[in-house]
Amino acid sequence: MADVGGPLQYYWRTVSNADYSTSFIGYWHVLAMLSLLSAMFLVFLSVLVYRADPSNGKNRFIGLMLITESVRCATAMLYWAYSWPESSLAFLSTVRVVYYVMSLQLFFLYILTPTFYAKRAWSGRLSSFFSVHGLYLLPVFCIVAILGLIAAMGGLHAAIGDIGWTHCSAVGAGIGSTASGDPMPFEVTCPESWASVYPMTLSSPTLGPLTQMLLFLPTLGAIFAAVVVTKITSMTQKVDHAQSVELRAVRLGFIGKAVLQITSILMLLTLVSVLGESPTLDTHPFNPDEQVPKLLIAVGPLLPITVVLAALFEGVVFTYAMAKNEVFGIDEKLRRGFTTAVFTGSFALLFLFATEGMEAAFDKGWVGGILIGLPVIVLRKPILASLERVSNTIMPQSFTKDEFSYIALYKAAISDAVISEKERTMLDIQATAYGFSPSRVASLEAHVDADGSEDE
């Protein structure tokens, strides 16, 4: 850390000087931190799903899936989270192995999920196994499989891909090395456009043949699961409404996951078509012989970010599906959180691109901030209302058994259009017995009142 200054000083220097036309590394740091925060949020969701019903094998299975997503998010951009010293290259190489172990594990978890809903004897046996012994045997199998493939394909760096490391203390000649120990294929030259962020280091991973195969596996698994769960949903809808609601949520989670993963693959294919090849050690901003396209700078870090967004979407929807009948008001909290996250996240990204676009085009970044900021401020309420409708579609209103009981009591109390003092006391006693908060009681009663006004 002494090479680049203290962490706070370093982050302030890079983020405050971030610019796509020059030193973009600050943006990469911000996106990497977002992936780490997302990983922590997914751990919280996995605990929530597990605690909703620890005795339910399906909850344990989905909890493992969310933990796997969390580890994958945490390792997706870790090499861009800080200006790592050269001694960290071995650690970063191991991190990449963990990421692809999680990718393989997710593939199996996705294709196994429908067995918890299919009404077949063989699916019941599979789901029973993977809700107990499979929870630890599957990770062991995936670790052994990835390590075996790495050994068969010529070693870690030949299979997964090498990591280039460069250090710049000032404008001019820099130094570089690789995780494999091979020399960098070019003379590191620190450009003057990056002078505001020196001293710094940059770690740049490449894609080996094994990584290119594993990049597609989770997407294929999500597509398979979405198709199979859709078929099961159509057969279950007429038989079990509650199960059908859960299935629709799971199906939506897989569809959203597949769409975002496909988007990531399309981005990668676009970059490959622009570069004419997969990114290599030569594709580096400190290579004087290589003109790195701005498309690579802007879109490159968005590839792992789409993986993070896909995991977050899946995590929220799956948590709603698993915990909605056990955790009081979880559906309402998840909808509110989803709306807030989409609104603030979209605004932040639009503000970022608008200011940087105007800065690059007219040297007036503040114009882009105004063009995005004013409409969002003026149209804030209708935008939020639209997002709330979307969140209600994704996660429909649902109630626990205790909430249904309270709703029935409340409907009986308002049957004569007046709630007496005695009836209100009984309702309060019932709400206290069920452990409802005042805000949840108000939400339940508002739901009944709204249904009554619509019926009229």
Secondary structure, DSSP 8 states (H G I E B T S, - for coil): -TTT--HHHHHHHHHHT--TTS-THHHHHHHHHHHHHHHHHHHHHHHHHHHH-TT-HHHHHHHHHHHHHHHHHHHHSGGGSS---GGGHHHHHHHHHHHHHHHHHHHHHHHHGGGGT---HHHHHHHHHHTTTHHHHHHHHHHHHHHHHHHHTTSHHHHT--EEEEEESSSEE-EEEETTS---SS--EE-GGGGGG-SEEEEEE---HHHHHHTTHHHHHHHHHHHHHHHHHHHHTTT-HHHHHHHHHHHHHHHHHHHHHHHHHHHHHHHHHHHSSS--TT--TT-TT----HHHHHHTTHHHHHHHHHHHHHHHHHHHHHHTTTSTTHHHHHHHHHHHHHHHHHHHHHHHHHHHHHHHHHS-HHHHHHHHHHHHHHTHHHHHHHHHHHHHHHS-----HHHHHHHHHHHHHTTTS---HHHHHHHHHHHHHHT--HHHHHHHHHHHHHHHHHH-
